[in-house]
Amino acid sequence: MSGKKKIEGSGFTPAECDAFVTRVSAISVERYRVLRPIYGITLPQGCDAVSVGGFTIYEANKRLEEIKQRGHELLLDQRIGNASGFLIECEVDARDTVKAEELADLLFYRFELIIRFMIGHRTRWVEVGVLNYVGPQLRDRIVVSTRDSAVGSAWQGALQPIPISDAFFCEPSRPFAKLLGLVSDQRNKLQQHIMRCVEWTAQAVRDPSEASAFVKAAIALEVLFSPNEKGIITPSIMAQIAESCAFLLGNSPESAANIEGEVKRLYGIRSAVVHSGKDSVGKRDLNLFIQMCRNCVLTLLSKKALEKIDTPGALAEHLRTKKYTGCQPEASVEDS
């Protein structure tokens, strides 16, 4: 019907829209288990499955055999899981298989990024992927001149699979466990911003371009600490972001002042990349920026005093209050 309407150049009437909503609402919501191949991981001999947050990772052949034994003969396609040897599963509520796949892919995408976030440093040697996996590549080369020549090839990329059954992933520390829970359950605005910050940080970890990664790390902090979602990043907001990092991560006046200064310096580099076309950044500065993002997220997820804060605005107000807690009136001469 929508194709016919488009050809005719007409739209749907309110009655037609209401009828469509009624038909869709009449379809019952079911729990779907969605599986995809996962790459870049390994399981120890004899370990058939492990759980990482709300995801289960299986040895592919055994899991497929279990599904077939339940009568799902449509899964006889032997290509599924063969390339990687492993499957990852999550559960979603949907009205049909198309929507179930769409919802599950969002969770798989976040899973990839959170694993990158947990690893926390830029490396091409490891890569866990479900939807966006490049993997190892054999790169050939031919080099010639009038004097000599050379030919050869070398492997590049993710050559080292991650032991996904390690306790670091399966029995994570409290902040990482809370972070894995946010993949499918973000109950307030601050948790949504934390998840977006994690995604941008993980993209910075994964991006091969250092300048592009640097900008993504800056965006991660902006998403976390900017209460106005529609506002531009002004110098005053950058100063607020630097102060927020200092209050969260500093453990003394000296360390807080140092962190604030470093964040301001890093944002100066960010401005040069965005506005002046600077195409190279130092590895130390990029890694420091990424660690700032990670540490802010992990601190927010680990401090009990911050658990009741549910919006970026409330977080900004909390940090602003903290800024002035040391302002006590000095004793007067009469009081001494």
C-alpha positions as CSV (number, residue, x, y, z in Angstrom):
1,M,0.0,0.0,0.0
2,S,2.8,2.4,0.8
3,G,4.3,1.9,-2.7
4,K,0.9,2.7,-4.3
5,K,0.5,5.8,-2.1
6,K,4.0,7.0,-3.2
7,I,3.2,6.6,-6.9
8,E,-0.1,8.4,-6.5
9,G,1.6,11.2,-4.4
10,S,-1.0,10.8,-1.7
11,G,-0.6,10.1,2.1
12,F,-2.3,8.0,4.6
13,T,-5.5,9.2,6.2
14,P,-5.8,9.2,10.1
15,A,-8.2,6.3,9.8
16,E,-5.7,4.3,7.8
17,C,-2.9,5.1,10.3
18,D,-5.1,4.1,13.2
19,A,-6.0,0.8,11.5
20,F,-2.3,0.1,10.9
21,V,-1.4,0.7,14.5
22,T,-4.3,-1.5,15.6
23,R,-3.1,-4.4,13.4
24,V,0.5,-4.1,14.6
25,S,-0.5,-3.9,18.2
26,A,-2.6,-7.1,17.8
27,I,0.6,-9.0,17.1
28,S,1.9,-10.5,20.3
29,V,5.4,-9.7,21.5
30,E,7.6,-12.7,21.9
31,R,11.1,-13.4,23.3
32,Y,13.6,-14.1,20.5
33,R,17.0,-15.6,20.9
34,V,19.3,-14.2,18.2
35,L,22.6,-15.7,17.3
36,R,25.5,-14.5,15.1
37,P,29.0,-15.7,14.5
38,I,31.6,-13.9,16.7
39,Y,35.2,-13.5,15.6
40,G,38.5,-12.8,17.4
41,I,37.8,-14.9,20.5
42,T,38.8,-18.3,21.8
43,L,37.4,-20.7,24.3
44,P,39.5,-23.3,26.2
45,Q,39.2,-26.9,25.4
46,G,36.1,-28.5,26.9
47,C,34.4,-25.1,27.5
48,D,31.2,-25.1,25.4
49,A,29.7,-21.7,26.6
50,V,30.5,-18.6,28.7
51,S,28.4,-15.6,29.7
52,V,29.6,-12.0,29.3
53,G,27.0,-9.7,30.7
54,G,23.7,-10.5,29.0
55,F,25.4,-12.4,26.1
56,T,26.2,-16.0,25.8
57,I,29.1,-17.2,23.7
58,Y,29.1,-20.8,22.4
59,E,31.3,-23.3,20.5
60,A,29.4,-23.1,17.2
61,N,29.0,-26.8,16.2
62,K,27.6,-27.9,19.5
63,R,25.2,-25.0,19.8
64,L,23.9,-25.5,16.3
65,E,23.4,-29.2,16.9
66,E,21.3,-28.4,20.0
67,I,19.1,-26.1,18.0
68,K,18.6,-28.6,15.2
69,Q,17.6,-31.3,17.7
70,R,14.8,-29.0,18.8
71,G,13.3,-29.2,15.3
72,H,14.6,-26.1,13.7
73,E,15.6,-27.8,10.4
74,L,16.0,-24.4,8.6
75,L,19.3,-24.1,10.4
76,L,20.9,-26.9,8.4
77,D,22.9,-24.3,6.5
78,Q,26.4,-25.3,7.5
79,R,27.9,-21.8,6.7
80,I,26.6,-20.4,10.0
81,G,29.4,-20.3,12.5
82,N,31.9,-22.2,10.4
83,A,34.2,-19.3,9.6
84,S,34.7,-18.3,13.3
85,G,33.9,-21.5,15.1
86,F,31.9,-19.5,17.7
87,L,28.4,-18.0,18.1
88,I,27.2,-15.2,20.3
89,E,23.6,-15.0,21.5
90,C,21.3,-12.4,23.1
91,E,17.6,-12.2,23.8
92,V,15.2,-9.5,22.7
93,D,11.4,-8.9,22.8
94,A,9.9,-8.3,19.4
95,R,6.8,-9.0,17.2
96,D,8.7,-10.6,14.3
97,T,12.1,-11.9,13.3
98,V,13.0,-8.8,11.3
99,K,12.5,-6.5,14.3
100,A,14.2,-9.1,16.6
101,E,17.3,-9.0,14.3
102,E,17.3,-5.2,14.3
103,L,17.2,-5.0,18.1
104,A,19.8,-7.7,18.6
105,D,22.2,-6.0,16.2
106,L,22.1,-2.9,18.3
107,L,23.1,-4.9,21.3
108,F,25.8,-6.8,19.3
109,Y,27.2,-3.4,18.1
110,R,27.4,-2.2,21.7
111,F,29.0,-5.4,22.8
112,E,31.8,-5.0,20.3
113,L,32.5,-1.4,21.5
114,I,32.3,-2.4,25.2
115,I,34.9,-5.1,24.7
116,R,37.1,-2.5,23.1
117,F,36.4,-0.1,26.0
118,M,37.3,-2.8,28.5
119,I,40.6,-3.6,26.7
120,G,41.2,0.1,26.8
121,H,44.3,0.6,24.6
122,R,44.8,1.1,20.9
123,T,46.1,-2.1,19.4
124,R,45.6,-3.8,16.0
125,W,46.6,-7.2,17.4
126,V,43.3,-8.0,19.0
127,E,39.8,-7.4,17.7
128,V,36.4,-8.8,18.8
129,G,33.7,-8.5,16.2
130,V,30.2,-9.5,15.5
131,L,29.0,-7.0,12.9
132,N,32.2,-5.0,12.2
133,Y,35.1,-7.4,12.0
134,V,38.1,-6.8,9.8
135,G,40.4,-9.5,11.1
136,P,43.9,-10.5,9.9
137,Q,44.9,-9.6,6.4
138,L,47.8,-10.8,4.3
139,R,49.2,-7.6,2.6
140,D,51.4,-8.1,-0.5
141,R,54.0,-5.5,-1.6
142,I,56.1,-4.8,-4.6
143,V,58.8,-2.2,-4.4
144,V,60.9,-1.2,-7.5
145,S,63.4,1.4,-8.6
146,T,66.0,1.6,-11.4
147,R,68.5,0.1,-9.0
148,D,66.8,-2.7,-7.1
149,S,63.4,-4.3,-6.3
150,A,61.7,-6.3,-3.5
151,V,58.6,-8.4,-3.2
152,G,56.9,-9.9,-0.2
153,S,53.9,-10.1,2.1
154,A,53.2,-9.8,5.8
155,W,50.2,-10.4,8.0
156,Q,48.5,-7.4,9.5
157,G,45.6,-6.9,11.9
158,A,44.1,-9.1,14.6
159,L,46.3,-12.1,14.9
160,Q,45.7,-12.8,18.6
161,P,42.3,-14.1,19.7
162,I,41.0,-12.9,23.1
163,P,40.4,-15.6,25.7
164,I,36.8,-14.5,26.3
165,S,36.3,-17.0,29.2
166,D,38.8,-15.1,31.2
167,A,37.4,-13.8,34.5
168,F,38.1,-10.2,33.3
169,F,35.2,-10.6,30.9
170,C,33.0,-13.3,32.6
171,E,33.4,-12.1,36.2
172,P,34.0,-8.4,35.7
173,S,34.7,-5.8,38.4
174,R,31.7,-3.8,39.6
175,P,32.0,-0.9,37.2
176,F,32.5,-3.1,34.2
177,A,29.6,-5.3,35.3
178,K,27.3,-2.3,35.6
179,L,28.5,-1.1,32.2
180,L,27.6,-4.5,30.6
181,G,24.2,-4.1,32.2
182,L,23.7,-0.8,30.4
183,V,23.9,-2.4,27.0
184,S,20.2,-3.2,27.1
185,D,18.9,-1.4,30.2
186,Q,19.5,2.3,30.5
187,R,17.0,3.6,33.0
188,N,17.8,7.3,33.1
189,K,19.4,10.1,31.1
190,L,22.8,9.9,32.7
191,Q,23.1,6.2,32.0
192,Q,22.2,6.9,28.4
193,H,25.0,9.6,28.2
194,I,27.4,7.1,29.9
195,M,26.6,4.6,27.2
196,R,27.2,7.1,24.4
197,C,30.4,8.2,26.0
198,V,31.6,4.5,26.1
199,E,30.7,4.1,22.4
200,W,32.6,7.2,21.4
201,T,35.6,6.2,23.5
202,A,35.6,2.7,22.0
203,Q,35.5,4.2,18.5
204,A,38.5,6.3,19.5
205,V,40.3,3.1,20.6
206,R,39.5,1.4,17.4
207,D,40.0,4.2,14.8
208,P,43.2,3.8,12.9
209,S,43.5,7.5,12.3
210,E,45.0,9.2,15.3
211,A,43.6,12.6,14.5
212,S,40.1,11.2,14.0
213,A,40.4,9.1,17.2
214,F,41.5,12.2,19.1
215,V,38.3,14.1,18.1
216,K,36.2,11.1,19.0
217,A,37.7,11.0,22.5
218,A,36.8,14.7,22.8
219,I,33.3,14.0,21.8
220,A,33.1,11.3,24.4
221,L,33.7,13.7,27.2
222,E,31.4,16.3,25.7
223,V,28.6,13.7,25.6
224,L,29.2,12.8,29.2
225,F,29.5,16.3,30.7
226,S,27.4,18.6,28.5
227,P,23.9,18.9,30.0
228,N,22.6,20.9,27.1
229,E,22.2,18.4,24.2
230,K,21.6,21.1,21.6
231,G,24.3,23.5,22.6
232,I,27.6,24.1,20.9
233,I,30.9,23.5,22.6
234,T,32.0,26.9,23.8
235,P,35.1,27.8,25.7
236,S,33.1,28.0,28.9
237,I,31.7,24.4,28.3
238,M,35.2,23.2,27.7
239,A,36.3,24.7,31.0
240,Q,33.3,23.0,32.7
241,I,34.4,19.7,31.1
242,A,37.9,20.1,32.4
243,E,36.7,21.0,35.9
244,S,34.3,18.0,35.9
245,C,37.2,15.6,35.0
246,A,39.3,17.2,37.8
247,F,36.6,16.8,40.4
248,L,35.9,13.2,39.5
249,L,39.5,12.0,39.1
250,G,41.5,14.2,41.4
251,N,42.4,12.9,44.8
252,S,44.2,16.1,46.0
253,P,44.1,19.8,45.1
254,E,47.4,19.3,43.3
255,S,46.2,16.3,41.2
256,A,42.9,18.0,40.4
257,A,44.6,21.1,39.2
258,N,46.9,19.0,37.1
259,I,44.0,17.0,35.5
260,E,42.1,20.2,34.8
261,G,45.2,21.7,33.0
262,E,45.8,18.6,31.0
263,V,42.2,18.4,29.8
264,K,42.3,22.0,28.7
265,R,45.6,21.4,26.9
266,L,44.1,18.3,25.1
267,Y,41.1,20.4,24.1
268,G,43.5,22.9,22.6
269,I,44.8,20.1,20.4
270,R,41.3,19.1,19.5
271,S,40.5,22.6,18.3
272,A,43.7,22.6,16.2
273,V,42.5,19.3,14.6
274,V,39.0,20.4,13.9
275,H,39.5,24.1,13.0
276,S,43.1,24.3,11.7
277,G,43.4,21.1,9.8
278,K,46.1,19.6,12.1
279,D,46.4,16.0,10.8
280,S,48.7,14.5,13.4
281,V,48.6,14.1,17.2
282,G,51.0,12.6,19.6
283,K,50.4,9.0,20.7
284,R,50.9,10.0,24.3
285,D,48.3,12.7,24.1
286,L,45.8,10.4,22.4
287,N,46.3,7.6,24.9
288,L,46.0,10.1,27.8
289,F,42.7,11.5,26.3
290,I,41.3,8.0,26.0
291,Q,42.3,7.1,29.5
292,M,40.6,10.3,30.8
293,C,37.4,9.1,29.1
294,R,37.6,5.6,30.5
295,N,38.5,6.8,34.0
296,C,35.6,9.2,34.1
297,V,33.1,6.5,33.1
298,L,34.5,3.9,35.6
299,T,34.5,6.5,38.4
300,L,30.8,7.3,37.7
301,L,29.9,3.6,37.8
302,S,31.9,2.8,41.0
303,K,31.3,5.7,43.4
304,K,28.3,5.1,45.7
305,A,27.8,8.8,46.3
306,L,27.0,9.2,42.6
307,E,24.4,6.3,42.3
308,K,21.3,8.6,42.8
309,I,22.4,11.1,40.1
310,D,20.2,10.4,37.1
311,T,20.8,13.3,34.6
312,P,23.8,15.1,33.2
313,G,22.3,18.3,34.6
314,A,22.2,16.8,38.1
315,L,25.8,15.6,37.7
316,A,26.9,19.1,36.7
317,E,25.1,20.6,39.7
318,H,26.7,18.0,42.0
319,L,30.1,18.8,40.7
320,R,29.4,22.5,41.0
321,T,28.4,22.1,44.6
322,K,31.5,20.1,45.2
323,K,33.5,23.0,43.8
324,Y,32.4,25.3,46.6
325,T,32.4,23.0,49.6
326,G,35.8,24.3,50.6
327,C,34.6,27.9,50.8
328,Q,34.2,28.3,54.5
329,P,34.2,31.8,56.2
330,E,37.5,32.6,57.8
331,A,37.5,33.3,61.6
332,S,37.4,37.0,62.4
333,V,39.7,38.7,64.8
334,E,36.8,38.8,67.4
335,D,36.4,35.0,67.2
336,S,40.1,34.3,67.9
